[in-house]
């Protein structure tokens, strides 16, 4: 896959690293030459120094043959204009960071897939981790949340079957053993210490879901 990443802040650099690790062809664009040079020293990417709102810069980056373009700058106006141009180049998959939620509709009108307010997403994840020590990962999707939670040694539900878990407004998507084995969480599967449950719940039911799971999967305080 041919991927263009615009903006080499924290998100852009990590995206480039991830894409290279998955053996994609990666082109990065940033206005600061030092950022491009730094990335070139560590990763097998192509780099273009310039403003991605300039059509010629996107041409140099190969937008006419790109499969995806991801705009990650901290300036919504730059991201929006870049995405609009990418659409003109007929890039099939155009994605952007939206720093101000009030700007989301502008991106949607252009037909861009968005990730809103990355700082807020990070803050949300950190908050959940402080409130729920077993919470492994957290992802927000429209209308709901997906997270992973660990069954602790000595928890009330350990050594019982999944069917005995009290469930309300959430579903189990998968269960992963400590060994790495992935299991479909059917009712007769016995819960073992260290089991990691992947859970989906509606947004409005998050707190109740976590409270109920913590009560059953977390070891009681002495």
Helices and strands as residue ranges (DSSP letters): E 2-6, H 10-21, E 25-30, H 33-42, E 46-49, H 55-61, G 63-65, E 68-71, H 76-88, E 93-98, G 101-103, H 104-110, E 113-116, H 118-131, E 135-141, E 144-150, G 162-164, E 170-176, E 182-183, E 196-202, G 203-205, H 206-217
